[in-house]
């Protein structure tokens, strides 16, 4: 199993959390919320691609030749 995706998700989460703290301390709460939303969207796009690969592999297992 490839753990690079898990490491990337964790890295994005840590980076977003640190930047979120800095933005909230600077009284920029709207930008902090937008940054969090952008992080969630990026991770969801990675997960959608991974799920698409999973479905393609499952389809290839049950394909009749």
PDB file of N, CA, C and O in Angstrom:
ATOM      1  N   UNK A   1       0.849  -1.188   0.000  1.00  0.00           N
ATOM      2  CA  UNK A   1       0.000   0.000   0.000  1.00  0.00           C
ATOM      3  C   UNK A   1       0.885   1.238   0.000  1.00  0.00           C
ATOM      4  O   UNK A   1       1.878   1.319   0.724  1.00  0.00           O
ATOM      5  N   UNK A   2       0.505   2.180  -0.815  1.00  0.00           N
ATOM      6  CA  UNK A   2       1.277   3.409  -0.952  1.00  0.00           C
ATOM      7  C   UNK A   2       0.814   4.423   0.090  1.00  0.00           C
ATOM      8  O   UNK A   2      -0.354   4.813   0.116  1.00  0.00           O
ATOM      9  N   UNK A   3       1.730   4.839   0.938  1.00  0.00           N
ATOM     10  CA  UNK A   3       1.380   5.761   2.014  1.00  0.00           C
ATOM     11  C   UNK A   3       1.607   7.226   1.646  1.00  0.00           C
ATOM     12  O   UNK A   3       1.391   8.111   2.475  1.00  0.00           O
ATOM     13  N   UNK A   4       2.038   7.489   0.420  1.00  0.00           N
ATOM     14  CA  UNK A   4       2.348   8.871   0.048  1.00  0.00           C
ATOM     15  C   UNK A   4       1.100   9.755   0.069  1.00  0.00           C
ATOM     16  O   UNK A   4       1.185  10.932   0.417  1.00  0.00           O
ATOM     17  N   UNK A   5      -0.038   9.207  -0.295  1.00  0.00           N
ATOM     18  CA  UNK A   5      -1.271  10.003  -0.265  1.00  0.00           C
ATOM     19  C   UNK A   5      -1.633  10.387   1.167  1.00  0.00           C
ATOM     20  O   UNK A   5      -2.071  11.509   1.422  1.00  0.00           O
ATOM     21  N   UNK A   6      -1.449   9.459   2.093  1.00  0.00           N
ATOM     22  CA  UNK A   6      -1.741   9.757   3.497  1.00  0.00           C
ATOM     23  C   UNK A   6      -0.798  10.837   4.011  1.00  0.00           C
ATOM     24  O   UNK A   6      -1.215  11.728   4.751  1.00  0.00           O
ATOM     25  N   UNK A   7       0.469  10.759   3.622  1.00  0.00           N
ATOM     26  CA  UNK A   7       1.432  11.779   4.038  1.00  0.00           C
ATOM     27  C   UNK A   7       1.096  13.139   3.427  1.00  0.00           C
ATOM     28  O   UNK A   7       1.230  14.167   4.090  1.00  0.00           O
ATOM     29  N   UNK A   8       0.660  13.146   2.167  1.00  0.00           N
ATOM     30  CA  UNK A   8       0.283  14.417   1.543  1.00  0.00           C
ATOM     31  C   UNK A   8      -0.924  15.031   2.230  1.00  0.00           C
ATOM     32  O   UNK A   8      -0.955  16.239   2.465  1.00  0.00           O
ATOM     33  N   UNK A   9      -1.918  14.216   2.556  1.00  0.00           N
ATOM     34  CA  UNK A   9      -3.109  14.723   3.240  1.00  0.00           C
ATOM     35  C   UNK A   9      -2.736  15.263   4.614  1.00  0.00           C
ATOM     36  O   UNK A   9      -3.211  16.325   5.015  1.00  0.00           O
ATOM     37  N   UNK A  10      -1.890  14.539   5.334  1.00  0.00           N
ATOM     38  CA  UNK A  10      -1.455  15.006   6.652  1.00  0.00           C
ATOM     39  C   UNK A  10      -0.651  16.294   6.533  1.00  0.00           C
ATOM     40  O   UNK A  10      -0.805  17.201   7.351  1.00  0.00           O
ATOM     41  N   UNK A  11       0.198  16.380   5.526  1.00  0.00           N
ATOM     42  CA  UNK A  11       0.993  17.604   5.318  1.00  0.00           C
ATOM     43  C   UNK A  11       0.120  18.798   5.006  1.00  0.00           C
ATOM     44  O   UNK A  11       0.342  19.885   5.540  1.00  0.00           O
ATOM     45  N   UNK A  12      -0.864  18.617   4.154  1.00  0.00           N
ATOM     46  CA  UNK A  12      -1.776  19.712   3.839  1.00  0.00           C
ATOM     47  C   UNK A  12      -2.564  20.111   5.088  1.00  0.00           C
ATOM     48  O   UNK A  12      -2.780  21.297   5.338  1.00  0.00           O
ATOM     49  N   UNK A  13      -2.985  19.128   5.861  1.00  0.00           N
ATOM     50  CA  UNK A  13      -3.728  19.426   7.080  1.00  0.00           C
ATOM     51  C   UNK A  13      -2.901  20.227   8.075  1.00  0.00           C
ATOM     52  O   UNK A  13      -3.395  21.191   8.660  1.00  0.00           O
ATOM     53  N   UNK A  14      -1.656  19.837   8.268  1.00  0.00           N
ATOM     54  CA  UNK A  14      -0.787  20.568   9.199  1.00  0.00           C
ATOM     55  C   UNK A  14      -0.520  21.976   8.691  1.00  0.00           C
ATOM     56  O   UNK A  14      -0.576  22.934   9.463  1.00  0.00           O
ATOM     57  N   UNK A  15      -0.230  22.112   7.399  1.00  0.00           N
ATOM     58  CA  UNK A  15       0.038  23.434   6.822  1.00  0.00           C
ATOM     59  C   UNK A  15      -1.184  24.339   6.927  1.00  0.00           C
ATOM     60  O   UNK A  15      -1.061  25.507   7.294  1.00  0.00           O
ATOM     61  N   UNK A  16      -2.351  23.813   6.610  1.00  0.00           N
ATOM     62  CA  UNK A  16      -3.578  24.603   6.695  1.00  0.00           C
ATOM     63  C   UNK A  16      -3.858  25.002   8.139  1.00  0.00           C
ATOM     64  O   UNK A  16      -4.287  26.125   8.401  1.00  0.00           O
ATOM     65  N   UNK A  17      -3.619  24.089   9.075  1.00  0.00           N
ATOM     66  CA  UNK A  17      -3.863  24.405  10.490  1.00  0.00           C
ATOM     67  C   UNK A  17      -2.955  25.527  10.974  1.00  0.00           C
ATOM     68  O   UNK A  17      -3.408  26.429  11.678  1.00  0.00           O
ATOM     69  N   UNK A  18      -1.687  25.480  10.604  1.00  0.00           N
ATOM     70  CA  UNK A  18      -0.746  26.533  11.025  1.00  0.00           C
ATOM     71  C   UNK A  18      -1.111  27.874  10.402  1.00  0.00           C
ATOM     72  O   UNK A  18      -1.130  28.898  11.086  1.00  0.00           O
ATOM     73  N   UNK A  19      -1.402  27.866   9.099  1.00  0.00           N
ATOM     74  CA  UNK A  19      -1.782  29.120   8.438  1.00  0.00           C
ATOM     75  C   UNK A  19      -3.107  29.646   8.973  1.00  0.00           C
ATOM     76  O   UNK A  19      -3.306  30.858   9.062  1.00  0.00           O
ATOM     77  N   UNK A  20      -4.009  28.744   9.328  1.00  0.00           N
ATOM     78  CA  UNK A  20      -5.292  29.138   9.891  1.00  0.00           C
ATOM     79  C   UNK A  20      -5.092  29.850  11.232  1.00  0.00           C
ATOM     80  O   UNK A  20      -5.746  30.858  11.500  1.00  0.00           O
ATOM     81  N   UNK A  21      -4.204  29.337  12.062  1.00  0.00           N
ATOM     82  CA  UNK A  21      -3.916  29.970  13.351  1.00  0.00           C
ATOM     83  C   UNK A  21      -3.339  31.370  13.134  1.00  0.00           C
ATOM     84  O   UNK A  21      -3.738  32.322  13.804  1.00  0.00           O
ATOM     85  N   UNK A  22      -2.401  31.488  12.196  1.00  0.00           N
ATOM     86  CA  UNK A  22      -1.803  32.803  11.919  1.00  0.00           C
ATOM     87  C   UNK A  22      -2.848  33.799  11.426  1.00  0.00           C
ATOM     88  O   UNK A  22      -2.858  34.956  11.847  1.00  0.00           O
ATOM     89  N   UNK A  23      -3.718  33.352  10.542  1.00  0.00           N
ATOM     90  CA  UNK A  23      -4.735  34.257  10.005  1.00  0.00           C
ATOM     91  C   UNK A  23      -5.743  34.662  11.071  1.00  0.00           C
ATOM     92  O   UNK A  23      -6.178  35.814  11.102  1.00  0.00           O
ATOM     93  N   UNK A  24      -6.117  33.743  11.938  1.00  0.00           N
ATOM     94  CA  UNK A  24      -7.064  34.104  12.994  1.00  0.00           C
ATOM     95  C   UNK A  24      -6.436  35.049  14.003  1.00  0.00           C
ATOM     96  O   UNK A  24      -7.117  35.925  14.536  1.00  0.00           O
ATOM     97  N   UNK A  25      -5.146  34.884  14.274  1.00  0.00           N
ATOM     98  CA  UNK A  25      -4.455  35.790  15.195  1.00  0.00           C
ATOM     99  C   UNK A  25      -4.328  37.191  14.591  1.00  0.00           C
ATOM    100  O   UNK A  25      -4.306  38.186  15.315  1.00  0.00           O
ATOM    101  N   UNK A  26      -4.246  37.259  13.264  1.00  0.00           N
ATOM    102  CA  UNK A  26      -4.157  38.544  12.578  1.00  0.00           C
ATOM    103  C   UNK A  26      -5.534  39.146  12.333  1.00  0.00           C
ATOM    104  O   UNK A  26      -5.659  40.141  11.620  1.00  0.00           O
ATOM    105  N   UNK A  27      -6.574  38.545  12.924  1.00  0.00           N
ATOM    106  CA  UNK A  27      -7.953  39.020  12.812  1.00  0.00           C
ATOM    107  C   UNK A  27      -8.445  38.995  11.364  1.00  0.00           C
ATOM    108  O   UNK A  27      -9.136  39.908  10.913  1.00  0.00           O
ATOM    109  N   UNK A  28      -8.079  37.948  10.655  1.00  0.00           N
ATOM    110  CA  UNK A  28      -8.536  37.726   9.279  1.00  0.00           C
ATOM    111  C   UNK A  28      -9.299  36.402   9.231  1.00  0.00           C
ATOM    112  O   UNK A  28      -8.868  35.437   8.600  1.00  0.00           O
ATOM    113  N   UNK A  29     -10.421  36.386   9.902  1.00  0.00           N
ATOM    114  CA  UNK A  29     -11.186  35.146  10.049  1.00  0.00           C
ATOM    115  C   UNK A  29     -11.805  34.683   8.736  1.00  0.00           C
ATOM    116  O   UNK A  29     -11.941  33.481   8.508  1.00  0.00           O
ATOM    117  N   UNK A  30     -12.182  35.622   7.867  1.00  0.00           N
ATOM    118  CA  UNK A  30     -12.777  35.228   6.591  1.00  0.00           C
ATOM    119  C   UNK A  30     -11.758  34.507   5.720  1.00  0.00           C
ATOM    120  O   UNK A  30     -12.070  33.493   5.096  1.00  0.00           O
ATOM    121  N   UNK A  31     -10.533  35.036   5.680  1.00  0.00           N
ATOM    122  CA  UNK A  31      -9.483  34.388   4.902  1.00  0.00           C
ATOM    123  C   UNK A  31      -9.128  33.022   5.493  1.00  0.00           C
ATOM    124  O   UNK A  31      -8.807  32.088   4.759  1.00  0.00           O
ATOM    125  N   UNK A  32      -9.186  32.909   6.826  1.00  0.00           N
ATOM    126  CA  UNK A  32      -8.904  31.628   7.468  1.00  0.00           C
ATOM    127  C   UNK A  32      -9.950  30.592   7.081  1.00  0.00           C
ATOM    128  O   UNK A  32      -9.612  29.433   6.840  1.00  0.00           O
ATOM    129  N   UNK A  33     -11.214  30.995   7.017  1.00  0.00           N
ATOM    130  CA  UNK A  33     -12.272  30.067   6.611  1.00  0.00           C
ATOM    131  C   UNK A  33     -12.105  29.658   5.145  1.00  0.00           C
ATOM    132  O   UNK A  33     -12.291  28.492   4.798  1.00  0.00           O
ATOM    133  N   UNK A  34     -11.756  30.613   4.295  1.00  0.00           N
ATOM    134  CA  UNK A  34     -11.554  30.295   2.879  1.00  0.00           C
ATOM    135  C   UNK A  34     -10.357  29.366   2.691  1.00  0.00           C
ATOM    136  O   UNK A  34     -10.386  28.480   1.837  1.00  0.00           O
ATOM    137  N   UNK A  35      -9.312  29.565   3.482  1.00  0.00           N
ATOM    138  CA  UNK A  35      -8.142  28.692   3.411  1.00  0.00           C
ATOM    139  C   UNK A  35      -8.510  27.273   3.842  1.00  0.00           C
ATOM    140  O   UNK A  35      -8.080  26.304   3.216  1.00  0.00           O
ATOM    141  N   UNK A  36      -9.287  27.151   4.886  1.00  0.00           N
ATOM    142  CA  UNK A  36      -9.734  25.829   5.334  1.00  0.00           C
ATOM    143  C   UNK A  36     -10.589  25.156   4.272  1.00  0.00           C
ATOM    144  O   UNK A  36     -10.438  23.962   4.011  1.00  0.00           O
ATOM    145  N   UNK A  37     -11.470  25.908   3.670  1.00  0.00           N
ATOM    146  CA  UNK A  37     -12.319  25.367   2.611  1.00  0.00           C
ATOM    147  C   UNK A  37     -11.488  24.916   1.415  1.00  0.00           C
ATOM    148  O   UNK A  37     -11.760  23.869   0.827  1.00  0.00           O
ATOM    149  N   UNK A  38     -10.480  25.700   1.055  1.00  0.00           N
ATOM    150  CA  UNK A  38      -9.608  25.324  -0.055  1.00  0.00           C
ATOM    151  C   UNK A  38      -8.851  24.036   0.263  1.00  0.00           C
ATOM    152  O   UNK A  38      -8.680  23.185  -0.611  1.00  0.00           O
ATOM    153  N   UNK A  39      -8.402  23.890   1.491  1.00  0.00           N
ATOM    154  CA  UNK A  39      -7.724  22.666   1.884  1.00  0.00           C
ATOM    155  C   UNK A  39      -8.630  21.457   1.798  1.00  0.00           C
ATOM    156  O   UNK A  39      -8.205  20.390   1.354  1.00  0.00           O
ATOM    157  N   UNK A  40      -9.864  21.612   2.216  1.00  0.00           N
ATOM    158  CA  UNK A  40     -10.824  20.505   2.146  1.00  0.00           C
ATOM    159  C   UNK A  40     -11.106  20.140   0.693  1.00  0.00           C
ATOM    160  O   UNK A  40     -11.207  18.958   0.362  1.00  0.00           O
ATOM    161  N   UNK A  41     -11.232  21.129  -0.168  1.00  0.00           N
ATOM    162  CA  UNK A  41     -11.503  20.868  -1.583  1.00  0.00           C
ATOM    163  C   UNK A  41     -10.329  20.132  -2.219  1.00  0.00           C
ATOM    164  O   UNK A  41     -10.535  19.196  -2.991  1.00  0.00           O
ATOM    165  N   UNK A  42      -9.110  20.538  -1.909  1.00  0.00           N
ATOM    166  CA  UNK A  42      -7.928  19.873  -2.468  1.00  0.00           C
ATOM    167  C   UNK A  42      -7.885  18.413  -2.051  1.00  0.00           C
ATOM    168  O   UNK A  42      -7.655  17.534  -2.881  1.00  0.00           O
ATOM    169  N   UNK A  43      -8.104  18.150  -0.775  1.00  0.00           N
ATOM    170  CA  UNK A  43      -8.075  16.767  -0.286  1.00  0.00           C
ATOM    171  C   UNK A  43      -9.211  15.959  -0.895  1.00  0.00           C
ATOM    172  O   UNK A  43      -9.018  14.793  -1.240  1.00  0.00           O
ATOM    173  N   UNK A  44     -10.392  16.555  -1.035  1.00  0.00           N
ATOM    174  CA  UNK A  44     -11.502  15.828  -1.644  1.00  0.00           C
ATOM    175  C   UNK A  44     -11.224  15.487  -3.107  1.00  0.00           C
ATOM    176  O   UNK A  44     -11.614  14.418  -3.578  1.00  0.00           O
ATOM    177  N   UNK A  45     -10.559  16.379  -3.821  1.00  0.00           N
ATOM    178  CA  UNK A  45     -10.201  16.077  -5.211  1.00  0.00           C
ATOM    179  C   UNK A  45      -9.237  14.896  -5.283  1.00  0.00           C
ATOM    180  O   UNK A  45      -9.368  14.033  -6.151  1.00  0.00           O
ATOM    181  N   UNK A  46      -8.270  14.861  -4.369  1.00  0.00           N
ATOM    182  CA  UNK A  46      -7.354  13.715  -4.326  1.00  0.00           C
ATOM    183  C   UNK A  46      -8.117  12.429  -4.042  1.00  0.00           C
ATOM    184  O   UNK A  46      -7.855  11.396  -4.657  1.00  0.00           O
ATOM    185  N   UNK A  47      -9.064  12.496  -3.106  1.00  0.00           N
ATOM    186  CA  UNK A  47      -9.822  11.295  -2.751  1.00  0.00           C
ATOM    187  C   UNK A  47     -10.744  10.847  -3.879  1.00  0.00           C
ATOM    188  O   UNK A  47     -10.921   9.647  -4.087  1.00  0.00           O
ATOM    189  N   UNK A  48     -11.329  11.784  -4.606  1.00  0.00           N
ATOM    190  CA  UNK A  48     -12.189  11.422  -5.738  1.00  0.00           C
ATOM    191  C   UNK A  48     -11.374  10.714  -6.807  1.00  0.00           C
ATOM    192  O   UNK A  48     -11.839   9.741  -7.400  1.00  0.00           O
ATOM    193  N   UNK A  49     -10.162  11.194  -7.059  1.00  0.00           N
ATOM    194  CA  UNK A  49      -9.298  10.527  -8.037  1.00  0.00           C
ATOM    195  C   UNK A  49      -8.939   9.117  -7.578  1.00  0.00           C
ATOM    196  O   UNK A  49      -8.900   8.186  -8.383  1.00  0.00           O
ATOM    197  N   UNK A  50      -8.680   8.966  -6.285  1.00  0.00           N
ATOM    198  CA  UNK A  50      -8.336   7.652  -5.749  1.00  0.00           C
ATOM    199  C   UNK A  50      -9.534   6.699  -5.835  1.00  0.00           C
ATOM    200  O   UNK A  50      -9.362   5.522  -6.149  1.00  0.00           O
ATOM    201  N   UNK A  51     -10.722   7.187  -5.565  1.00  0.00           N
ATOM    202  CA  UNK A  51     -11.927   6.356  -5.660  1.00  0.00           C
ATOM    203  C   UNK A  51     -12.197   5.979  -7.115  1.00  0.00           C
ATOM    204  O   UNK A  51     -12.646   4.867  -7.392  1.00  0.00           O
ATOM    205  N   UNK A  52     -11.928   6.890  -8.043  1.00  0.00           N
ATOM    206  CA  UNK A  52     -12.096   6.563  -9.465  1.00  0.00           C
ATOM    207  C   UNK A  52     -11.137   5.448  -9.877  1.00  0.00           C
ATOM    208  O   UNK A  52     -11.510   4.561 -10.644  1.00  0.00           O
ATOM    209  N   UNK A  53      -9.906   5.489  -9.371  1.00  0.00           N
ATOM    210  CA  UNK A  53      -8.959   4.408  -9.662  1.00  0.00           C
ATOM    211  C   UNK A  53      -9.441   3.087  -9.068  1.00  0.00           C
ATOM    212  O   UNK A  53      -9.306   2.034  -9.690  1.00  0.00           O
ATOM    213  N   UNK A  54      -9.999   3.149  -7.874  1.00  0.00           N
ATOM    214  CA  UNK A  54     -10.530   1.937  -7.240  1.00  0.00           C
ATOM    215  C   UNK A  54     -11.650   1.331  -8.075  1.00  0.00           C
ATOM    216  O   UNK A  54     -11.669   0.120  -8.299  1.00  0.00           O
ATOM    217  N   UNK A  55     -12.575   2.153  -8.535  1.00  0.00           N
ATOM    218  CA  UNK A  55     -13.668   1.639  -9.345  1.00  0.00           C
ATOM    219  C   UNK A  55     -13.159   1.071 -10.664  1.00  0.00           C
ATOM    220  O   UNK A  55     -13.690   0.070 -11.145  1.00  0.00           O
ATOM    221  N   UNK A  56     -12.151   1.684 -11.253  1.00  0.00           N
ATOM    222  CA  UNK A  56     -11.580   1.163 -12.494  1.00  0.00           C
ATOM    223  C   UNK A  56     -10.935  -0.204 -12.263  1.00  0.00           C
ATOM    224  O   UNK A  56     -11.045  -1.094 -13.107  1.00  0.00           O
ATOM    225  N   UNK A  57     -10.269  -0.369 -11.131  1.00  0.00           N
ATOM    226  CA  UNK A  57      -9.656  -1.668 -10.832  1.00  0.00           C
ATOM    227  C   UNK A  57     -10.713  -2.730 -10.558  1.00  0.00           C
ATOM    228  O   UNK A  57     -10.572  -3.874 -10.991  1.00  0.00           O
ATOM    229  N   UNK A  58     -11.766  -2.360  -9.845  1.00  0.00           N
ATOM    230  CA  UNK A  58     -12.838  -3.317  -9.583  1.00  0.00           C
ATOM    231  C   UNK A  58     -13.527  -3.708 -10.885  1.00  0.00           C
ATOM    232  O   UNK A  58     -13.869  -4.873 -11.087  1.00  0.00           O
ATOM    233  N   UNK A  59     -13.726  -2.741 -11.759  1.00  0.00           N
ATOM    234  CA  UNK A  59     -14.343  -3.037 -13.052  1.00  0.00           C
ATOM    235  C   UNK A  59     -13.475  -3.968 -13.883  1.00  0.00           C
ATOM    236  O   UNK A  59     -13.985  -4.858 -14.563  1.00  0.00           O
ATOM    237  N   UNK A  60     -12.163  -3.763 -13.828  1.00  0.00           N
ATOM    238  CA  UNK A  60     -11.275  -4.630 -14.606  1.00  0.00           C
ATOM    239  C   UNK A  60     -11.264  -6.060 -14.073  1.00  0.00           C
ATOM    240  O   UNK A  60     -11.014  -6.994 -14.835  1.00  0.00           O
ATOM    241  N   UNK A  61     -11.526  -6.249 -12.798  1.00  0.00           N
ATOM    242  CA  UNK A  61     -11.574  -7.596 -12.232  1.00  0.00           C
ATOM    243  C   UNK A  61     -12.803  -8.327 -12.747  1.00  0.00           C
ATOM    244  O   UNK A  61     -12.718  -9.516 -13.056  1.00  0.00           O
ATOM    245  N   UNK A  62     -13.937  -7.656 -12.849  1.00  0.00           N
ATOM    246  CA  UNK A  62     -15.186  -8.316 -13.240  1.00  0.00           C
ATOM    247  C   UNK A  62     -15.499  -8.195 -14.737  1.00  0.00           C
ATOM    248  O   UNK A  62     -16.592  -8.568 -15.162  1.00  0.00           O
ATOM    249  N   UNK A  63     -14.581  -7.693 -15.525  1.00  0.00           N
ATOM    250  CA  UNK A  63     -14.819  -7.542 -16.963  1.00  0.00           C
ATOM    251  C   UNK A  63     -14.714  -8.905 -17.650  1.00  0.00           C
ATOM    252  O   UNK A  63     -13.814  -9.691 -17.353  1.00  0.00           O
ATOM    253  N   UNK A  64     -15.640  -9.173 -18.567  1.00  0.00           N
ATOM    254  CA  UNK A  64     -15.621 -10.405 -19.351  1.00  0.00           C
ATOM    255  C   UNK A  64     -14.857 -10.156 -20.638  1.00  0.00           C
ATOM    256  O   UNK A  64     -15.048  -9.134 -21.297  1.00  0.00           O
ATOM    257  N   UNK A  65     -14.003 -11.084 -20.988  1.00  0.00           N
ATOM    258  CA  UNK A  65     -13.237 -10.937 -22.243  1.00  0.00           C
ATOM    259  C   UNK A  65     -13.700 -11.923 -23.260  1.00  0.00           C
ATOM    260  O   UNK A  65     -13.177 -11.952 -24.374  1.00  0.00           O
TER     261      UNK A  65
END
